[in-house]
């Protein structure tokens, strides 16, 4: 029974982590929660009262927070060299990427 629970938790976490198309924070939070739940279930089953479900819940919470923090840091590092400006003549926003020295519109086309 424990093996089926662990496989279900790991599978659900992997699906959540794979389906996100947003930034690193969301992706890492889902992956961290999945790994934390798996590790928490194993540790909770073997230590203390032997409650795999409590260990999985605690592990998912801690893993999710740690993954979100790491992802937020990665997102912040990626956006350091990118600035947004507004072109009044074109009435639209554009970006400057300091890493490459390029200007481009919101849709990604060169400005």
N, C-alpha and C positions, 0 to 999 in steps of 0.2 A: 504494500500500500504506500509506503514511504517513497519508494522508487517512482511510482506513478505520479505522486504529488510533486516530487522534485522535477520530473520530466515536464509536467504540465506548467509549472512555474517558469522553468528555464525556456520552454518553447514560447510561452506568452510574452516573456520579456524580450526574446529575440525578435519576435514578430513586431513588437512595439518599436524596438530600436531600428529595425530595418525599414519601417513604413514612413518614418518622418522625413519630410523634405525641407525642414526648417534648419535652423542653425545648430551649431555644436552643442549648445546648452540642452536643448530638448533631446537630441540624440544621445548625449552622454548621460542625461538623467535617466532615460529609459534603460539604457544598458547597465548603468550603475545599480538601478533598482533590481534588475533581473539577476545580476551577479550577487548583489547583497542578499536577495531573497534565497538564492540557492545556498550561499555560504551560511546564512543565518539558520536555514532549515537543518543543514548538516550539523552545525555546531549546537543548535538548540536540541536536537535529537540526542546528541552524545554527552551533553554537559547539563548539569543542574537537574531540573525536573523532567527532562526528556520531552519537552514540548516543541515539536518541529514547526508547528503553525505559529507559535509565538516568536520563535527564532526567525522564521521567514519574514514575519511582519516587521520586526525590529531591523533585520538586515536590509529589507527593501527600503525602509525609511532612511536609514543611514547611507546606503548605497545611492539612493536617489539624490539626496542632498549633496553628497560628495561628487557625484557625476555632474549635477547641475552647476556646482561651483567651478569645476574644472572646465566645463563647456563654456560657461560665461567668460572665463579668463581667456580661452581660445578665441571666442568671438571678439572680445575686446582687443586682443593682440592683432587680429586680422583687420580691424577697422581703424587702427591708429593712423595709418597713412592715407585715409580716405576722407575727403571733405565734400560736403554738399553746398552748392551755390544755386542761385536763381538767375536766369537770363531773362531780363525784362522784355527785350525785343522779341525773343522767341516764346515768351510766356511759359517757360518750362524749366524744370530743375536739371542740373548737370552735376557731375562729380569730377573731382580731381584725385587721382591716385598718386600719392607721393612716391610710392615704391617704383612705379614704372614711369612716372612723369607724364601720364596720359590724362586727357580730358575726355569724358564720354557722357552721353545722355542717360536718362534713367533706364532706358531699354537696353543699354549696353553698346549701342552704336557709337562710333567715334564722333566727337563734337568738332 
